[in-house]
């Protein structure tokens, strides 16, 4: 249910009514994503013949005046994964998991990662972080 008003400067604002924890939170956006959103905004304006207002949905449903449904989002996701010849078995949750794992492997602290993923406890977050061979070797090397 993301609307254009959720994008403010370099942040994405999740309103409390749309989150599981019922708390409003903001996430900083990477410059590359900001550029992609600008390009998407132009695409959106061309497709619908007008500049989107803050109340318009970022991802429109089939008829253009309702949000993209969860089912259609999943279907679109899997279609894109197949078209890109990426590994099967990914879900719309995979980018969240990848973000947490990548940040962790770069030495970013769990509390900082949680501020991006929206986890309220490090226990929950730790279920998302995969530890690879590189991290295990690095941990062993730290002992010497």
C-alpha positions in Angstrom: 0.0 0.0 0.0 2.9 2.3 -0.7 1.9 5.8 -1.8 4.1 8.4 -3.4 3.9 10.5 -0.2 6.0 7.8 1.5 9.0 8.9 -0.4 10.4 12.1 1.2 13.8 13.4 0.2 16.1 10.5 0.8 13.8 8.5 3.0 11.0 6.0 2.8 8.4 6.5 5.5 6.4 3.5 6.6 3.2 4.7 8.4 2.2 2.9 11.6 -1.1 1.7 10.0 0.9 -0.3 7.4 3.5 -2.0 9.7 3.2 -5.1 11.8 4.6 -3.3 14.9 2.1 -0.4 14.5 5.0 2.1 14.6 5.9 4.7 12.0 9.5 4.4 10.9 11.7 5.8 8.2 14.4 4.1 6.2 17.2 6.0 4.4 17.4 5.3 0.7 20.5 4.6 -1.3 21.4 7.1 -4.0 20.9 4.4 -6.7 17.4 3.7 -5.4 16.6 7.4 -5.4 17.7 7.6 -9.0 15.6 4.5 -9.9 12.5 6.0 -8.2 13.0 9.3 -10.2 13.1 7.3 -13.4 10.0 5.2 -12.3 8.2 8.4 -11.4 8.7 9.6 -15.1 7.6 6.1 -16.3 4.5 6.3 -14.0 3.6 9.8 -15.3 3.9 8.7 -18.9 1.8 5.6 -18.3 -1.0 7.4 -16.5 -0.7 10.8 -18.3 -0.1 12.9 -15.2 2.4 13.5 -12.5 1.5 11.3 -9.4 0.1 13.0 -6.4 1.2 12.0 -2.9 -2.0 10.0 -2.5 -1.4 7.9 -5.6 -0.2 4.4 -5.1 3.4 3.8 -6.1 2.4 0.5 -7.7 -1.0 0.6 -9.2 -3.4 -2.3 -9.4 -4.8 -3.7 -12.6 -7.3 -0.8 -13.0 -5.0 2.0 -11.9 -7.1 3.3 -9.1 -6.3 0.7 -6.4 -3.0 -0.6 -5.0 -1.2 -3.6 -6.4 -2.5 -6.7 -4.5 -0.2 -8.9 -2.6 -1.1 -11.8 -4.9 -0.3 -9.8 -8.1 2.9 -8.6 -6.5 4.0 -12.2 -5.9 3.0 -13.2 -9.4 5.0 -10.2 -10.8 8.0 -11.0 -8.6 8.2 -14.7 -9.8 7.7 -13.6 -13.4 10.6 -11.2 -13.1 12.8 -13.8 -11.3 12.2 -16.3 -14.1 12.8 -13.7 -16.9 16.1 -12.7 -15.2 17.1 -16.4 -14.9 17.7 -16.0 -11.2 17.6 -18.8 -8.7 14.2 -20.2 -8.1 12.9 -20.3 -4.5 13.3 -16.6 -3.9 10.4 -14.6 -2.5 9.5 -10.9 -2.1 11.1 -11.3 1.3 14.5 -12.2 -0.2 15.8 -8.7 -0.6 15.2 -8.0 3.1 17.2 -11.1 4.0 19.9 -10.2 1.5 20.2 -6.7 2.9 20.6 -8.0 6.4 23.2 -10.6 5.4 25.2 -8.1 3.2 25.3 -5.4 5.9 26.3 -8.0 8.5 29.1 -9.3 6.3 30.4 -5.8 5.9 30.7 -5.4 9.7 27.6 -3.2 10.3 26.1 -3.6 13.7 22.9 -5.5 14.4 21.1 -2.4 15.8 21.9 -0.4 12.6 20.8 -3.3 10.4 17.5 -3.6 12.4 16.9 0.1 11.7 16.8 -0.8 8.0 14.9 -4.1 8.2 12.4 -3.0 10.8 13.1 -5.7 13.3 12.4 -4.8 16.9 14.7 -7.4 18.4 18.1 -8.7 17.5 16.8 -12.2 18.1 14.3 -11.8 15.2 17.0 -10.1 13.1 19.5 -13.0 13.6 17.1 -15.4 11.9 17.6 -13.3 8.8 21.4 -13.1 8.8 23.1 -15.9 7.0 26.8 -16.5 8.0 28.9 -17.6 5.1 32.3 -19.3 4.9 34.1 -15.9 4.6 32.7 -14.8 7.9 33.6 -18.0 9.6 37.2 -17.8 8.3 37.4 -14.1 9.4 36.2 -15.1 12.9 38.9 -17.8 13.2 41.6 -15.4 12.0 40.5 -12.9 14.6 41.5 -15.4 17.3 45.2 -15.3 16.3 
